[in-house]
Amino acid sequence: MSATTWKLDATHSQVEFSVKHMMFTTVRGRFADVEGTVTLDAAAPGRSSVDVTIGTASVDTRVADRDTHLRSPDFFDAGAHPAITFRSRRVEGSLAKAGDTFQVVGDLTIRGVTREAVLAATFEGTGTDPWGNTRSGFSAATSVDRRDFGLTWNQALETGGVLVGHEVKIELQVQAVLAK
């Protein structure tokens, strides 16, 4: 089987993140503006690739004031850096059947800073929707230190520690449609 190209279906995909607030609770958010392409080669996973763009202005934590702050120069600086991108460099592992796990190693760019990120991923399966489109599902997770991308804003707490944690956990649930 040769490589196939898939377009990310943003209406059936989620890119979510979580970070500690005040060092003891977790704040969660998501991005609504996500697009991308996946090239799959089940016979030679190393030839597979992932290319994703996320609109920083689409950040949503369900709190308008916090979202405005996250779009500001203190965090994503959405005006100057409208997108977060991920471009794979290699895929390691198996993509042959549902349940297979693999790693996607690539370049994550936030605020113009690029660092390597490794996504631990699972191939969730393939099926045909009621309109005859072939769809595949994937889940993936990673964590990054936000300071590595210039996201350094914080406030010291009187009791010690900081307001916003450094580690950001990223979780993805992706559905992609086979390009025709």
Secondary structure, DSSP 8 states (H G I E B T S, - for coil): ---EEEEE-GGG-EEEEEEEETTTEEEEEEES-EEEEEEE-TT-GGG-EEEEEEEGGGEE-S-HHHHHHHHSTTTT-TTT--EEEEEEEEEEE--SSTT-EEEEEEEEEETTEEEEEEEEEEEEEEEE-TTS-EEEEEEEEEEEEGGGGT-----B-TTSSBSEEEEEEEEEEEEEEE--
